[in-house]
Amino acid sequence: MLNDVLGQIKSRDLHVFVVWSPVSPIDARQLALDGAKAFSEPRLTHYWESKKSVGWDFAKVVKLPEGNDYAWDVFFVYGKDAEWKAEPPVPADWMHQLADDERRLDGPRLRAAIERELKKGGMNE
């Protein structure tokens, strides 16, 4: 998915932040480092977050599918003016891979949401 979005959207104004956290018992920092090597691109920044606080914080600002109270495998789209304060801002759009519902990750829809935010901000494409 990352390669599809970054490969098709050439804007230097697009920045992607990937937060790796230990969701399953086998998740570890080294696995995140290995995964980060597979997604290497100048507009992409990876973070390892061992305390899982980011996923709990994001779960407060979106309505996750029923039964999910932790945001992981979630894709958030923000415009250029989004600011993280006490809690993360509400995203302009978002998708997930947690259940089959209207927000289920769809590559073309995600790319279109990103392109809309780039255009709103008067950003390069």
TORVEX-836719 format. One record per residue: z, x, y of N, C-alpha, C in turn. Coordinates in Angstrom, 3 decimals. Layout:
BEGIN
+----------+----------+----------+----------+----------+----------+----------+----------+----------+
|     n.pz |     n.px |     n.py |    ca.pz |    ca.px |    ca.py |     c.pz |     c.px |     c.py |
+----------+----------+----------+----------+----------+----------+----------+----------+----------+
|        Z |        X |        Y |        Z |        X |        Y |        Z |        X |        Y |
...
+----------+----------+----------+----------+----------+----------+----------+----------+----------+
! end
This chain:
BEGIN
+----------+----------+----------+----------+----------+----------+----------+----------+----------+
|     n.pz |     n.px |     n.py |    ca.pz |    ca.px |    ca.py |     c.pz |     c.px |     c.py |
+----------+----------+----------+----------+----------+----------+----------+----------+----------+
|    0.000 |    0.817 |   -1.187 |    0.000 |    0.000 |    0.000 |    0.000 |    0.868 |    1.261 |
|    0.843 |    1.879 |    1.297 |    0.882 |    2.752 |    2.474 |   -0.454 |    3.429 |    2.718 |
|   -1.044 |    3.933 |    1.668 |   -2.337 |    4.595 |    1.831 |   -3.406 |    3.620 |    2.301 |
|   -3.338 |    2.382 |    1.819 |   -4.318 |    1.379 |    2.256 |   -4.175 |    1.099 |    3.743 |
|   -2.958 |    0.908 |    4.213 |   -2.734 |    0.605 |    5.627 |   -3.079 |    1.808 |    6.488 |
|   -2.514 |    2.957 |    6.168 |   -2.752 |    4.154 |    6.979 |   -4.193 |    4.628 |    6.889 |
|   -4.826 |    4.415 |    5.767 |   -6.219 |    4.825 |    5.604 |   -7.184 |    3.957 |    6.390 |
|   -6.831 |    2.693 |    6.582 |   -7.741 |    1.774 |    7.267 |   -7.421 |    1.576 |    8.741 |
|   -6.192 |    1.854 |    9.139 |   -5.834 |    1.745 |   10.560 |   -5.706 |    3.165 |   11.093 |
|   -6.612 |    3.544 |   11.943 |   -6.678 |    4.935 |   12.412 |   -5.863 |    5.201 |   13.681 |
|   -5.277 |    4.179 |   14.255 |   -4.557 |    4.320 |   15.520 |   -3.460 |    5.385 |   15.448 |
|   -3.442 |    6.248 |   16.459 |   -2.361 |    7.242 |   16.567 |   -1.063 |    6.578 |   16.997 |
|   -1.142 |    5.321 |   17.453 |    0.036 |    4.584 |   17.890 |    0.788 |    3.926 |   16.737 |
|    0.203 |    3.948 |   15.565 |    0.875 |    3.389 |   14.390 |    1.829 |    4.431 |   13.826 |
|    3.076 |    4.025 |   13.642 |    4.083 |    4.882 |   13.015 |    4.736 |    4.095 |   11.895 |
|    4.864 |    4.719 |   10.737 |    5.449 |    4.069 |    9.576 |    6.702 |    4.834 |    9.194 |
|    7.792 |    4.078 |    9.030 |    9.060 |    4.668 |    8.626 |    9.408 |    4.110 |    7.255 |
|    9.600 |    4.994 |    6.295 |    9.948 |    4.597 |    4.934 |   11.398 |    4.977 |    4.700 |
|   12.198 |    3.991 |    4.329 |   13.610 |    4.239 |    4.049 |   13.811 |    4.113 |    2.552 |
|   14.195 |    5.203 |    1.945 |   14.490 |    5.240 |    0.516 |   16.002 |    5.055 |    0.352 |
|   16.401 |    4.156 |   -0.530 |   17.829 |    3.962 |   -0.782 |   18.044 |    3.694 |   -2.265 |
|   19.253 |    3.969 |   -2.751 |   19.537 |    3.812 |   -4.180 |   19.794 |    2.356 |   -4.563 |
|   18.729 |    1.655 |   -4.934 |   18.855 |    0.250 |   -5.305 |   19.182 |    0.113 |   -6.791 |
|   18.509 |    0.891 |   -7.620 |   18.784 |    0.836 |   -9.057 |   19.591 |    2.068 |   -9.465 |
|   20.220 |    2.030 |  -10.616 |   21.061 |    3.163 |  -11.040 |   20.313 |    4.497 |  -11.152 |
|   19.013 |    4.469 |  -11.372 |   18.283 |    5.738 |  -11.513 |   17.796 |    6.302 |  -10.183 |
|   17.886 |    5.510 |   -9.108 |   17.429 |    5.986 |   -7.793 |   18.312 |    7.126 |   -7.317 |
|   17.674 |    8.190 |   -6.877 |   18.399 |    9.365 |   -6.398 |   17.577 |   10.038 |   -5.305 |
|   18.229 |   10.855 |   -4.526 |   17.576 |   11.540 |   -3.413 |   16.362 |   12.338 |   -3.892 |
|   16.480 |   13.019 |   -5.021 |   15.356 |   13.828 |   -5.518 |   14.153 |   12.957 |   -5.852 |
|   14.385 |   11.784 |   -6.423 |   13.266 |   10.873 |   -6.700 |   12.606 |   10.425 |   -5.393 |
|   13.413 |   10.209 |   -4.360 |   12.864 |    9.845 |   -3.054 |   12.035 |   10.991 |   -2.482 |
|   12.536 |   12.214 |   -2.604 |   11.783 |   13.376 |   -2.123 |   10.458 |   13.505 |   -2.858 |
|   10.492 |   13.302 |   -4.170 |    9.258 |   13.354 |   -4.961 |    8.293 |   12.247 |   -4.534 |
|    8.826 |   11.044 |   -4.307 |    7.992 |    9.935 |   -3.870 |    7.397 |   10.181 |   -2.499 |
|    8.172 |   10.810 |   -1.628 |    7.691 |   11.100 |   -0.278 |    6.500 |   12.047 |   -0.312 |
|    6.467 |   12.950 |   -1.272 |    5.341 |   13.885 |   -1.383 |    4.031 |   13.153 |   -1.677 |
|    4.136 |   12.018 |   -2.364 |    2.938 |   11.240 |   -2.697 |    2.381 |   10.513 |   -1.476 |
|    3.200 |   10.336 |   -0.458 |    2.801 |    9.643 |    0.770 |    3.017 |   10.573 |    1.952 |
|    2.119 |   11.486 |    2.138 |    2.249 |   12.459 |    3.215 |    1.150 |   12.211 |    4.238 |
|    1.565 |   11.954 |    5.471 |    0.638 |   11.626 |    6.544 |    1.388 |   11.841 |    7.848 |
|    0.772 |   12.371 |    8.893 |    1.498 |   12.664 |   10.139 |    2.169 |   11.449 |   10.794 |
|    1.636 |   10.246 |   10.586 |    2.222 |    9.052 |   11.201 |    3.318 |    8.426 |   10.346 |
|    3.689 |    9.100 |    9.284 |    4.641 |    8.574 |    8.306 |    5.892 |    9.435 |    8.296 |
|    7.064 |    8.791 |    8.406 |    8.337 |    9.502 |    8.362 |    9.195 |    8.888 |    7.258 |
|    9.781 |    9.734 |    6.428 |   10.627 |    9.286 |    5.323 |   12.092 |    9.561 |    5.623 |
|   12.945 |    8.643 |    5.164 |   14.390 |    8.806 |    5.287 |   15.046 |    8.488 |    3.953 |
|   16.084 |    9.226 |    3.605 |   16.938 |    8.912 |    2.453 |   18.219 |    8.340 |    3.024 |
|   18.627 |    7.193 |    2.537 |   19.772 |    6.489 |    3.073 |   20.712 |    6.137 |    1.930 |
|   21.630 |    7.011 |    1.616 |   22.461 |    6.867 |    0.419 |   23.470 |    5.731 |    0.494 |
|   23.887 |    5.330 |    1.681 |   24.920 |    4.293 |    1.813 |   24.366 |    2.876 |    1.765 |
|   23.048 |    2.741 |    1.789 |   22.374 |    1.446 |    1.706 |   22.641 |    0.542 |    2.897 |
|   23.165 |    1.060 |    3.984 |   23.498 |    0.201 |    5.127 |   22.261 |   -0.401 |    5.793 |
|   21.145 |    0.310 |    5.784 |   19.932 |   -0.208 |    6.429 |   19.478 |   -1.501 |    5.748 |
|   19.491 |   -1.535 |    4.445 |   19.093 |   -2.746 |    3.721 |   20.013 |   -3.923 |    3.999 |
|   21.303 |   -3.659 |    4.135 |   22.250 |   -4.731 |    4.477 |   21.998 |   -5.204 |    5.903 |
|   21.733 |   -4.250 |    6.809 |   21.463 |   -4.617 |    8.204 |   20.212 |   -5.477 |    8.327 |
|   19.139 |   -5.094 |    7.650 |   17.905 |   -5.874 |    7.732 |   18.056 |   -7.246 |    7.087 |
|   18.885 |   -7.354 |    6.081 |   19.099 |   -8.645 |    5.429 |   19.741 |   -9.655 |    6.380 |
|   20.360 |   -9.180 |    7.448 |   20.986 |  -10.064 |    8.436 |   19.977 |  -10.666 |    9.414 |
|   18.816 |  -10.042 |    9.571 |   17.879 |  -10.499 |   10.609 |   16.664 |  -11.243 |   10.058 |
|   16.525 |  -11.314 |    8.742 |   15.448 |  -12.092 |    8.122 |   16.043 |  -12.941 |    7.011 |
|   15.347 |  -13.989 |    6.647 |   15.811 |  -14.828 |    5.539 |   15.093 |  -14.373 |    4.274 |
|   15.819 |  -13.621 |    3.457 |   15.252 |  -13.117 |    2.210 |   15.114 |  -14.251 |    1.207 |
|   14.238 |  -14.075 |    0.205 |   14.116 |  -15.108 |   -0.817 |   15.461 |  -15.359 |   -1.485 |
|   15.628 |  -16.567 |   -1.951 |   16.894 |  -16.978 |   -2.564 |   17.371 |  -15.990 |   -3.622 |
|   18.648 |  -15.699 |   -3.573 |   19.227 |  -14.787 |   -4.537 |   19.215 |  -13.336 |   -4.105 |
|   18.580 |  -13.013 |   -2.989 |   18.519 |  -11.645 |   -2.486 |   19.335 |  -11.537 |   -1.205 |
|   20.266 |  -10.584 |   -1.198 |   21.070 |  -10.384 |    0.009 |   20.973 |   -8.941 |    0.510 |
|   20.014 |   -8.207 |   -0.054 |   19.787 |   -6.814 |    0.347 |   18.280 |   -6.623 |    0.527 |
|   17.863 |   -6.094 |    1.662 |   16.436 |   -5.914 |    1.959 |   15.938 |   -4.595 |    1.393 |
|   15.173 |   -4.679 |    0.324 |   14.504 |   -3.506 |   -0.246 |   13.134 |   -3.984 |   -0.729 |
|   12.198 |   -3.060 |   -0.814 |   10.820 |   -3.444 |   -1.105 |   10.345 |   -4.467 |   -0.077 |
|   10.721 |   -4.215 |    1.190 |   10.402 |   -5.103 |    2.286 |    9.614 |   -4.309 |    3.327 |
|    8.636 |   -4.948 |    3.923 |    7.745 |   -4.314 |    4.891 |    7.891 |   -5.049 |    6.218 |
|    8.377 |   -4.350 |    7.241 |    8.602 |   -4.945 |    8.553 |    7.554 |   -4.437 |    9.537 |
|    7.084 |   -5.321 |   10.396 |    6.106 |   -4.961 |   11.428 |    6.765 |   -5.184 |   12.783 |
|    6.721 |   -4.151 |   13.608 |    7.298 |   -4.214 |   14.950 |    6.263 |   -3.818 |   15.990 |
|    6.407 |   -4.373 |   17.173 |    5.595 |   -3.965 |   18.301 |    6.205 |   -2.737 |   18.951 |
|    5.508 |   -2.199 |   19.919 |    5.933 |   -0.945 |   20.533 |    7.232 |   -1.057 |   21.319 |
|    7.628 |   -2.252 |   21.730 |    8.834 |   -2.413 |   22.530 |   10.083 |   -2.738 |   21.717 |
|    9.975 |   -2.782 |   20.410 |   11.137 |   -3.108 |   19.582 |   12.208 |   -2.029 |   19.729 |
|   13.458 |   -2.463 |   19.870 |   14.579 |   -1.531 |   19.995 |   15.662 |   -1.885 |   18.989 |
|   16.169 |   -0.866 |   18.335 |   17.274 |   -1.053 |   17.407 |   18.559 |   -0.866 |   18.185 |
|   19.385 |   -1.910 |   18.223 |   20.673 |   -1.822 |   18.924 |   21.773 |   -1.936 |   17.874 |
|   22.729 |   -2.837 |   18.056 |   23.811 |   -2.993 |   17.082 |   23.252 |   -3.414 |   15.719 |
|   22.232 |   -4.243 |   15.757 |   21.534 |   -4.656 |   14.535 |   20.056 |   -4.393 |   14.735 |
|   19.308 |   -4.311 |   13.652 |   17.861 |   -4.136 |   13.831 |   17.273 |   -5.356 |   14.529 |
|   16.179 |   -5.153 |   15.247 |   15.531 |   -6.302 |   15.878 |   14.832 |   -7.167 |   14.833 |
|   14.613 |   -8.410 |   15.196 |   13.849 |   -9.298 |   14.319 |   12.404 |   -8.804 |   14.347 |
|   11.789 |   -8.618 |   13.189 |   10.405 |   -8.111 |   13.175 |    9.404 |   -9.149 |   13.662 |
|    8.284 |   -8.662 |   14.162 |    7.187 |   -9.543 |   14.559 |    6.612 |  -10.245 |   13.326 |
|    6.644 |   -9.552 |   12.207 |    6.188 |  -10.107 |   10.935 |    6.833 |   -9.283 |    9.835 |
|    6.876 |   -9.808 |    8.650 |    7.427 |   -9.053 |    7.529 |    6.988 |   -9.682 |    6.211 |
|    6.997 |   -8.839 |    5.179 |    6.632 |   -9.260 |    3.826 |    7.528 |   -8.531 |    2.847 |
|    7.530 |   -8.990 |    1.623 |    8.415 |   -8.393 |    0.616 |    7.760 |   -8.427 |   -0.757 |
|    8.433 |   -7.810 |   -1.701 |    8.012 |   -7.848 |   -3.099 |    9.147 |   -8.372 |   -3.967 |
|    9.965 |   -9.260 |   -3.409 |   11.164 |   -9.735 |   -4.089 |   10.962 |  -11.026 |   -4.863 |
|    9.973 |  -11.825 |   -4.497 |    9.734 |  -13.117 |   -5.153 |    8.327 |  -13.581 |   -4.804 |
|    7.856 |  -14.581 |   -5.526 |    6.554 |  -15.177 |   -5.212 |    6.786 |  -16.325 |   -4.243 |
|    6.600 |  -16.065 |   -2.967 |    6.703 |  -17.094 |   -1.956 |    5.726 |  -16.772 |   -0.831 |
|    5.829 |  -17.502 |    0.287 |    4.858 |  -17.334 |    1.369 |    4.907 |  -15.968 |    2.040 |
|    5.973 |  -15.210 |    1.835 |    6.084 |  -13.874 |    2.428 |    5.813 |  -12.757 |    1.411 |
|    5.304 |  -13.103 |    0.264 |    4.977 |  -12.107 |   -0.756 |    3.975 |  -11.111 |   -0.175 |
|    4.209 |   -9.822 |   -0.410 |    3.359 |   -8.767 |    0.135 |    1.898 |   -9.002 |   -0.213 |
|    1.083 |   -8.951 |    0.834 |   -0.358 |   -9.095 |    0.701 |   -0.970 |   -8.044 |    1.629 |
|   -1.658 |   -7.069 |    1.073 |   -2.188 |   -5.953 |    1.839 |   -3.019 |   -6.342 |    3.048 |
|   -4.037 |   -7.187 |    2.881 |   -4.847 |   -7.573 |    4.041 |   -4.039 |   -8.307 |    5.122 |
|   -3.098 |   -9.159 |    4.719 |   -2.264 |   -9.851 |    5.715 |   -1.346 |   -8.876 |    6.445 |
|   -0.797 |   -7.907 |    5.714 |    0.055 |   -6.898 |    6.348 |   -0.750 |   -6.084 |    7.354 |
|   -1.917 |   -5.650 |    6.946 |   -2.783 |   -4.874 |    7.838 |   -3.135 |   -5.691 |    9.086 |
|   -3.439 |   -6.979 |    8.922 |   -3.771 |   -7.844 |   10.063 |   -2.570 |   -7.986 |   10.998 |
|   -1.380 |   -8.095 |   10.450 |   -0.173 |   -8.198 |   11.282 |    0.033 |   -6.921 |   12.092 |
|   -0.194 |   -5.795 |   11.477 |   -0.056 |   -4.507 |   12.175 |   -1.113 |   -4.403 |   13.277 |
|   -2.339 |   -4.770 |   12.951 |   -3.414 |   -4.707 |   13.950 |   -3.134 |   -5.628 |   15.134 |
|   -2.554 |   -6.807 |   14.880 |   -2.188 |   -7.721 |   15.981 |   -1.181 |   -7.059 |   16.915 |
|   -0.165 |   -6.405 |   16.346 |    0.854 |   -5.761 |   17.181 |    0.263 |   -4.587 |   17.955 |
|   -0.639 |   -3.864 |   17.348 |   -1.289 |   -2.769 |   18.061 |   -2.082 |   -3.301 |   19.255 |
|   -2.779 |   -4.407 |   19.066 |   -3.570 |   -4.997 |   20.151 |   -2.671 |   -5.559 |   21.253 |
|   -1.565 |   -6.179 |   20.893 |   -0.629 |   -6.716 |   21.884 |   -0.096 |   -5.621 |   22.785 |
|    0.144 |   -4.472 |   22.196 |    0.703 |   -3.362 |   22.950 |   -0.346 |   -2.566 |   23.695 |
|   -1.594 |   -2.991 |   23.613 |   -2.660 |   -2.240 |   24.265 |   -2.835 |   -0.864 |   23.660 |
|   -2.522 |   -0.766 |   22.372 |   -2.553 |    0.532 |   21.703 |   -3.936 |    0.837 |   21.158 |
|   -4.180 |    2.117 |   20.944 |   -5.466 |    2.571 |   20.393 |   -5.644 |    2.090 |   18.968 |
|   -6.862 |    1.800 |   18.607 |   -7.147 |    1.469 |   17.212 |   -8.101 |    2.456 |   16.621 |
+----------+----------+----------+----------+----------+----------+----------+----------+----------+
! end
